[in-house]
Every structure is written in structure tokens, then in C-alpha cells.
Amino acid sequence: MAIEYDPLDPAQVDDHQSVLARLRREAPVSELKPGLFYLARYQDVMDVCRAPQTFRQGRHIPRHLDTRSADQLNLGETDPPEHVRVRKVLAALLTPAKVRAMEPLIRETCQTLVNRFADGGSADIIADLAAPMPVGVIGSLSGMPAEYHTRFTAYSEAFMLRTDADARKVEAANAVVAEFDAAAREVIRQRQRSMHRPDDVLTGLIESRDGDGKPLSEDKILTHMTKDVIVGGTETTKHLIGNLFFNLCATTGAYERVRADRSLVPVAIEEALRLDGPAQIMFRVPTVDVEIRGCPIPAGATLAVGYASANRDADVFEAPDVFSLERRDFNTKPHFGFGHGIHLCVGASLARLETACALNAVLDRAARMELVPGFRYRRVRFFVMRGPQSVDVRFEPIPR
């Protein structure tokens, strides 16, 4: 009997782990609908991620809904050599040394946000910490003037609504995106005319040249600054922090254990990335006819790379559905919380640092923490992402 599952349907993605477990057991490579194949097992996902020449990058939204030009594709939707060219610009601003240099600002930002709610004994971790915290960090990196930073969250959330089933929501979201993009285009043009160019993403993109000396188009500069850096940099970190706190509070004793032993902070972060990674799925397109586990997949088909399923493969991870602070083998058994291979998230180290600073700031001010009675995890609507819309908690405050 065929297993019915649509990874593009937000309602099905909301609570899909039982279906993914069946796919891993019964149909690890399956054609869910004509031309759409899903990979459910860890090794198959890893093999595809390691073969970018055979499996080219797919788009983040269904083809029939996508009207964008090639210059409007996100970094994670492009292939070499264009992918390498833009990635080098972003990576140059996120070297280990530069990320470490950001730590004092990130720590101070987290402490300020936490101190605003810590004495009250309750909070929404998303609204009070995870959403506002990355904005200042990403704002300084992006090149957008400070007066636009307060609009980053609304812009990012609107961009994520572009595939919503409610046409009115999509129309309203598109208007928010268009208004911000128009302002960003003017910022780009002003920077291009300016002799003073700070060391940030916008300058790097403007000054980038290909082998023939050709600059990036305005559409590409806009896309990589706003969609990759602003949206990617705020949404991914927000979801990671939300999922981390949800799991710490939903797992008996986990929060208190991490508070007592801060060496477990990075362990908890990696486990949150594995169990509930921000990106649930990505897409690849085979350049030739291939066969995986005996299933023929034609060239040009869409291959859904199931990160969410692979991260819970029992052949790789013991007790895969459990949030465990005992897991220590992420170097030998890497998860797909930030992807893998040439499309590994370029801002992964920054997101980890931001999340560690956020968690430590809370641990300093809250002795015990739990989800409020009756709390229900409500996932954001974009089918690719997993992150809670809110994480409502109550806790025992620690005075400053």
C-alpha cells in the first residue's frame, strides 16, 4: 500500500514524524507524486549531498508557483560557479575570527533582552528573545541602514508566506516584501555611487566580479542581501532558538541539567539541530537518469532530500526520537540541521554562537523553566521550515 505524504503541504509537515518513520522502513525512496521523489534514509541523503555534479540544486518553492528569474534565486538554489562566487563574499565576512569578534555584541544583546523579562517569571521565547536578537547582528552585517533593522522580522515573515494557501495573506505579504525591496534597491544604488563603502555584505556583493570582470546584477545583489542574509540570518536562528528551548523544557530535567553544567550548551544545540532542524527539506534535480535503492529517477525530476527524516534514522542515531544530552558523536555522525556539502549553511557558525549566547543569558537569570500548562507547539507555515510560532514558558527568576 502506497504511503500518502505531501512534503509541500504545511498541514502534513506539522506532525509528520510517524509518516517519515514509515517511509524509512517501507519506502525509503518513493515517488510521492508524479516527478517528485522523496529520500527518507540518512545514507541516501548524504550520498546526494556529496554529489553536486549529478544532483543540481533545486528551488525552494514548487516550480508551478515560481515566477522568479535566475538572478532572483537564493544562494541555496544556485549551482557552481555562481554559487561559489557569492558564497565566497558571504564567507569572507563570517570567518572564524570575525564571528568570534561578534561575541561581545551578541552576548550583550542577549543579556539586555533577557533582563527585560527575567524578573517577571514568564516569557514567550520567540517574541522576547529569538526574534529580536538576530536583527541587530544581521543588520550590521547586511549593509542596510539602522533605520530599516526594525522591519527585518516583518519582512522575513512576509517572505516566508509566499506559498501560503490563503491568497489574501500572500497578497498582503507580497506588498510588505515589495515595499522593503524597493527601499533596499535605493540603498544599493546609493552605495554603488558612494566612495565610502563599509566592510559588509552589500559592499562585498557590489564589488564582486566574475572571471570576465562582470559585476552582479542589481537583482542578484538584492536577493543575496535581503533573502539570504536578512531572511536567512534571522529566520534560521529564530527557529533554532525556539526549537532548542522547546526541547529543553519538554524533556524532563534537561534545562536544569544544562544550567548546572554549561559544557552541555553546545551538546543541547547540536541535538536541537538534529531532532528539529530549521530546514526540514531541500530539493535536488538529477542531471542524468539515476537509480537509488532500485528506484529509477529520471533526469530533470525533483528529488526531495528529507533532512527531517534522515536526522531520525535509527541506523545512525540511537533512540533517534529522543532529545538526548548524552549524544556526543556529531563529528562522526553529522546531522543535516544546517545541510551538508557545498550547500552547508554559510552562517552556521554565527547561528550556533547566537544560540549559545541566548541560552546562556537565560540560564543566568532563570533557575528552573517549564512550558506553560496547555502549551501546544504551532509550527510556522512555510513547509520547508520547522520552528515554533511561540514558546511560552514560566520560570523561577534569579535576581541580578
C-alpha positions as CSV (number, residue, x, y, z in Angstrom):
1,M,0.0,0.0,0.0
2,A,1.4,3.4,-1.0
3,I,2.2,5.8,1.8
4,E,0.5,9.1,1.2
5,Y,2.6,12.1,2.1
6,D,2.9,15.6,0.6
7,P,6.1,17.4,1.9
8,L,4.8,20.6,0.3
9,D,1.6,20.7,2.4
10,P,2.2,22.6,5.6
11,A,-0.6,20.8,7.4
12,Q,1.1,17.4,6.7
13,V,4.5,18.7,7.7
14,D,3.2,20.0,11.0
15,D,3.3,16.5,12.6
16,H,4.9,14.2,10.0
17,Q,7.4,12.1,12.0
18,S,5.2,9.0,12.1
19,V,4.8,9.2,8.3
20,L,8.5,9.7,7.9
21,A,9.3,6.7,10.1
22,R,7.1,4.6,7.8
23,L,8.9,5.9,4.7
24,R,12.2,5.0,6.2
25,R,11.0,1.4,7.0
26,E,8.8,0.7,4.0
27,A,9.6,3.1,1.1
28,P,12.9,4.9,1.7
29,V,12.9,6.1,-1.9
30,S,9.4,6.8,-3.1
31,E,7.6,8.8,-5.8
32,L,5.1,10.7,-3.8
33,K,3.5,12.4,-6.8
34,P,4.5,12.4,-10.5
35,G,8.0,13.7,-10.8
36,L,8.5,14.2,-7.1
37,F,10.7,11.7,-5.2
38,Y,11.4,11.6,-1.5
39,L,14.6,10.4,0.1
40,A,14.0,9.2,3.7
41,R,17.2,7.5,4.8
42,Y,20.4,9.1,6.1
43,Q,22.9,7.4,3.8
44,D,20.9,8.3,0.6
45,V,20.6,11.9,1.7
46,M,24.3,12.0,2.4
47,D,25.2,10.5,-0.9
48,V,23.1,13.0,-2.8
49,C,24.6,15.9,-0.8
50,R,28.1,14.7,-1.7
51,A,27.4,14.6,-5.5
52,P,26.5,18.1,-6.6
53,Q,27.5,17.5,-10.2
54,T,24.9,14.7,-10.5
55,F,22.3,16.3,-8.3
56,R,22.0,20.0,-9.1
57,Q,20.3,22.4,-6.7
58,G,16.5,22.7,-6.9
59,R,14.3,25.6,-6.0
60,H,12.8,26.2,-2.5
61,I,9.3,26.5,-3.8
62,P,7.3,24.4,-6.2
63,R,8.1,25.1,-9.8
64,H,4.5,25.9,-10.8
65,L,4.4,28.7,-8.2
66,D,7.9,30.1,-9.1
67,T,8.0,33.0,-11.4
68,R,11.5,34.3,-10.5
69,S,14.3,34.8,-12.9
70,A,17.7,33.2,-12.5
71,D,19.0,36.4,-10.9
72,Q,16.3,36.2,-8.2
73,L,17.3,32.8,-6.8
74,N,18.6,32.4,-3.3
75,L,22.2,31.2,-2.8
76,G,20.9,27.8,-1.8
77,E,19.1,27.5,-5.1
78,T,22.2,28.0,-7.3
79,D,25.0,25.8,-8.5
80,P,28.7,26.5,-9.1
81,P,30.3,28.6,-10.4
82,E,27.8,31.3,-9.5
83,H,27.1,29.6,-6.1
84,V,30.9,29.7,-5.3
85,R,31.3,33.3,-6.3
86,V,28.6,34.6,-4.0
87,R,29.4,32.2,-1.2
88,K,32.9,33.5,-1.1
89,V,31.6,37.0,-0.5
90,L,29.5,35.9,2.4
91,A,32.1,33.5,3.9
92,A,34.7,36.3,3.9
93,L,32.5,38.2,6.4
94,L,31.9,35.1,8.5
95,T,35.4,33.7,9.1
96,P,36.0,32.1,12.5
97,A,37.9,35.2,13.6
98,K,35.2,37.6,12.5
99,V,32.5,35.5,14.1
100,R,34.4,35.4,17.4
101,A,34.8,39.1,17.3
102,M,31.0,39.5,17.3
103,E,30.5,37.6,20.5
104,P,30.7,40.6,22.9
105,L,27.9,42.3,20.9
106,I,25.8,39.2,20.7
107,R,26.2,38.4,24.4
108,E,25.3,42.0,25.4
109,T,22.3,42.0,23.1
110,C,21.0,38.7,24.6
111,Q,21.6,39.9,28.2
112,T,19.7,43.1,27.5
113,L,16.7,41.2,26.0
114,V,16.6,38.6,28.8
115,N,16.8,41.3,31.5
116,R,13.6,42.8,30.2
117,F,11.5,39.8,31.0
118,A,13.6,37.8,33.6
119,D,12.1,39.4,36.7
120,G,8.5,38.6,35.6
121,G,8.9,34.8,35.7
122,S,7.3,34.3,32.3
123,A,8.1,34.9,28.6
124,D,7.5,34.0,25.0
125,I,11.0,32.9,24.0
126,I,10.2,33.7,20.4
127,A,8.8,37.2,20.7
128,D,11.0,38.3,23.6
129,L,14.3,36.8,22.6
130,A,14.6,34.6,19.4
131,A,13.0,37.1,17.0
132,P,14.6,40.4,18.1
133,M,18.1,39.1,19.0
134,P,19.5,38.3,15.5
135,V,18.2,41.5,14.0
136,G,21.0,43.7,15.3
137,V,23.7,41.2,14.4
138,I,22.4,40.7,10.9
139,G,21.7,44.4,10.5
140,S,25.3,45.4,10.9
141,L,26.4,42.6,8.5
142,S,23.9,43.2,5.8
143,G,24.7,46.8,4.9
144,M,21.1,48.1,5.4
145,P,21.0,51.3,7.4
146,A,19.9,51.0,11.0
147,E,16.5,52.6,10.4
148,Y,15.5,49.6,8.5
149,H,16.5,47.0,11.1
150,T,13.2,47.1,12.9
151,R,11.5,46.0,9.8
152,F,13.6,42.8,9.3
153,T,11.3,40.5,11.3
154,A,8.1,41.6,9.5
155,Y,9.9,41.4,6.1
156,S,11.3,37.9,6.8
157,E,7.9,36.6,8.0
158,A,6.2,38.0,5.0
159,F,8.7,36.5,2.6
160,M,8.0,33.1,4.2
161,L,4.3,33.4,3.4
162,R,4.8,33.4,-0.3
163,T,3.4,29.8,-0.7
164,D,0.6,30.1,1.8
165,A,-2.8,28.7,0.7
166,D,-4.6,31.9,1.7
167,A,-4.4,34.2,-1.4
168,R,-5.2,37.3,0.7
169,K,-2.3,36.5,3.1
170,V,0.0,36.1,0.1
171,E,-1.1,39.4,-1.4
172,A,-0.5,41.3,1.8
173,A,2.9,39.6,2.3
174,N,4.0,40.4,-1.2
175,A,3.2,44.0,-0.6
176,V,5.4,44.1,2.5
177,V,8.2,42.4,0.6
178,A,7.9,44.7,-2.4
179,E,8.0,47.8,-0.2
180,F,11.1,46.7,1.6
181,D,12.8,45.6,-1.6
182,A,12.2,49.0,-3.2
183,A,13.9,50.6,-0.3
184,A,16.7,48.1,-0.4
185,R,17.3,48.9,-4.1
186,E,17.7,52.5,-3.3
187,V,20.2,51.6,-0.6
188,I,22.1,49.5,-3.2
189,R,22.2,52.4,-5.7
190,Q,23.4,54.9,-3.1
191,R,26.2,52.5,-2.0
192,Q,27.2,52.0,-5.6
193,R,27.6,55.8,-6.0
194,S,29.4,56.2,-2.7
195,M,33.2,56.4,-2.2
196,H,32.7,55.3,1.4
197,R,32.0,51.5,1.5
198,P,31.9,49.8,4.9
199,D,33.1,46.1,5.1
200,D,29.8,44.4,4.9
201,V,27.7,42.1,2.7
202,L,26.4,44.9,0.5
203,T,29.9,46.2,-0.3
204,G,31.1,42.7,-1.0
205,L,28.3,42.0,-3.4
206,I,28.7,45.3,-5.2
207,E,32.4,44.8,-5.7
208,S,32.3,41.1,-6.7
209,R,33.4,40.4,-10.3
210,D,33.3,37.2,-12.3
211,G,36.2,35.9,-14.4
212,D,35.3,38.3,-17.2
213,G,35.1,41.3,-14.8
214,K,31.3,41.4,-14.9
215,P,29.5,42.6,-11.7
216,L,26.5,41.1,-10.1
217,S,23.1,42.4,-11.4
218,E,21.0,44.6,-9.1
219,D,18.5,41.7,-8.8
220,K,21.3,39.4,-7.5
221,I,22.7,41.9,-5.1
222,L,19.2,42.5,-3.7
223,T,18.4,38.8,-3.5
224,H,21.6,37.8,-1.7
225,M,21.5,40.7,0.7
226,T,17.8,40.5,1.6
227,K,16.8,36.9,1.2
228,D,20.0,35.1,2.0
229,V,21.4,37.4,4.7
230,I,18.4,39.2,6.2
231,V,15.7,36.5,5.9
232,G,18.1,33.5,6.2
233,G,20.1,35.1,9.0
234,T,17.0,36.0,11.2
235,E,14.6,33.1,10.5
236,T,17.1,30.2,10.8
237,T,18.4,31.5,14.2
238,K,15.0,32.2,15.5
239,H,13.7,28.7,14.7
240,L,16.9,27.1,16.2
241,I,16.5,29.0,19.4
242,G,12.8,28.2,19.6
243,N,13.3,24.5,19.0
244,L,16.1,24.4,21.5
245,F,14.1,25.9,24.3
246,F,11.0,23.8,23.4
247,N,13.0,20.6,23.7
248,L,14.9,21.7,26.9
249,C,11.5,22.4,28.5
250,A,9.7,19.4,27.1
251,T,12.4,17.0,28.3
252,T,12.2,16.3,32.0
253,G,15.3,17.7,33.8
254,A,17.1,18.8,30.6
255,Y,17.0,22.6,31.3
256,E,18.2,22.2,34.9
257,R,21.0,19.8,33.8
258,V,22.3,22.2,31.2
259,R,22.1,25.1,33.7
260,A,24.2,23.1,36.2
261,D,26.8,22.1,33.5
262,R,27.4,24.7,30.9
263,S,29.6,22.3,28.9
264,L,26.3,20.8,27.8
265,V,25.2,24.0,26.0
266,P,26.8,23.0,22.6
267,V,25.5,19.5,23.1
268,A,22.0,20.8,23.5
269,I,22.3,23.0,20.4
270,E,23.5,20.2,18.2
271,E,20.8,17.9,19.5
272,A,18.1,20.5,18.8
273,L,19.6,20.9,15.2
274,R,19.3,17.1,14.7
275,L,15.9,16.5,16.3
276,D,14.2,19.6,14.9
277,G,16.4,21.3,12.4
278,P,15.2,24.6,11.0
279,A,15.3,23.2,7.4
280,Q,13.2,20.1,7.0
281,I,13.7,19.5,3.4
282,M,15.7,20.7,0.3
283,F,15.5,19.8,-3.3
284,R,17.8,18.5,-5.9
285,V,17.5,17.8,-9.7
286,P,19.4,14.9,-11.2
287,T,21.3,15.8,-14.4
288,V,21.1,12.2,-15.6
289,D,18.9,9.2,-15.1
290,V,19.8,7.6,-11.7
291,E,18.7,4.7,-9.6
292,I,18.6,4.8,-5.8
293,R,17.7,1.6,-3.8
294,G,16.3,0.1,-7.0
295,C,14.0,3.1,-7.7
296,P,14.6,4.7,-11.1
297,I,14.6,8.5,-11.0
298,P,14.7,10.3,-14.4
299,A,16.9,13.3,-15.2
300,G,15.0,16.5,-14.5
301,A,12.8,15.1,-11.8
302,T,12.5,16.8,-8.4
303,L,14.3,14.9,-5.6
304,A,13.1,15.9,-2.1
305,V,16.1,15.5,0.2
306,G,14.5,14.6,3.6
307,Y,16.7,16.2,6.2
308,A,14.0,15.8,8.9
309,S,13.7,12.1,8.2
310,A,17.4,11.4,7.8
311,N,18.1,13.1,11.2
312,R,16.0,10.4,12.9
313,D,17.4,7.4,11.1
314,A,17.8,4.6,13.7
315,D,20.6,3.1,11.7
316,V,22.7,6.2,12.5
317,F,21.3,7.7,15.7
318,E,20.4,5.6,18.8
319,A,17.0,6.4,20.2
320,P,16.5,8.9,17.3
321,D,13.2,10.4,18.5
322,V,14.7,11.3,21.9
323,F,16.3,14.7,22.8
324,S,19.4,13.3,24.5
325,L,22.2,15.3,26.2
326,E,24.3,12.1,26.1
327,R,24.9,12.3,22.3
328,R,28.5,13.1,21.5
329,D,29.1,11.6,18.1
330,F,28.2,14.5,15.8
331,N,31.6,14.7,14.3
332,T,31.5,11.0,13.1
333,K,27.7,11.1,12.5
334,P,26.9,14.6,11.3
335,H,23.3,15.7,11.2
336,F,21.7,17.7,8.5
337,G,20.5,20.6,10.7
338,F,22.4,23.1,8.5
339,G,22.5,20.9,5.4
340,H,25.7,19.3,4.1
341,G,28.3,19.6,1.4
342,I,28.7,22.6,-0.7
343,H,25.3,23.9,0.4
344,L,26.1,23.8,4.1
345,C,24.6,26.9,5.6
346,V,27.2,29.6,5.3
347,G,26.1,31.3,8.5
348,A,26.1,28.1,10.6
349,S,28.9,29.2,13.0
350,L,27.2,32.5,13.6
351,A,23.8,30.9,14.3
352,R,25.4,28.5,16.8
353,L,27.1,31.4,18.6
354,E,23.9,33.4,18.7
355,T,22.0,30.5,20.1
356,A,24.7,29.7,22.7
357,C,24.7,33.3,23.9
358,A,20.9,33.3,24.0
359,L,20.7,30.1,26.1
360,N,23.5,31.2,28.5
361,A,21.8,34.6,29.0
362,V,18.5,32.8,30.0
363,L,20.3,30.2,32.2
364,D,21.9,33.1,34.1
365,R,18.5,34.5,35.0
366,A,16.1,31.5,35.3
367,A,16.7,28.7,37.8
368,R,14.0,26.4,36.5
369,M,11.9,26.6,33.4
370,E,8.9,24.8,32.0
371,L,6.4,25.3,29.3
372,V,3.2,26.9,30.4
373,P,0.3,24.5,31.1
374,G,-1.5,23.6,27.9
375,F,1.2,24.9,25.6
376,R,0.9,23.5,22.1
377,Y,3.7,23.6,19.5
378,R,2.4,25.5,16.5
379,R,4.8,25.4,13.5
380,V,5.5,28.3,11.2
381,R,3.6,27.9,8.0
382,F,6.4,27.7,5.3
383,F,6.6,24.0,4.5
384,V,10.5,24.0,4.3
385,M,11.0,25.3,7.9
386,R,10.4,23.9,11.3
387,G,10.1,26.5,14.1
388,P,7.5,27.3,16.7
389,Q,5.4,30.4,16.4
390,S,5.8,30.9,20.1
391,V,7.4,29.2,23.1
392,D,5.5,30.3,26.2
393,V,7.4,29.5,29.4
394,R,7.3,30.2,33.1
395,F,10.4,30.1,35.3
396,E,11.9,30.9,38.7
397,P,13.7,34.3,38.3
398,I,17.3,34.7,39.6
399,P,17.9,38.3,40.8
400,R,20.7,40.2,39.0
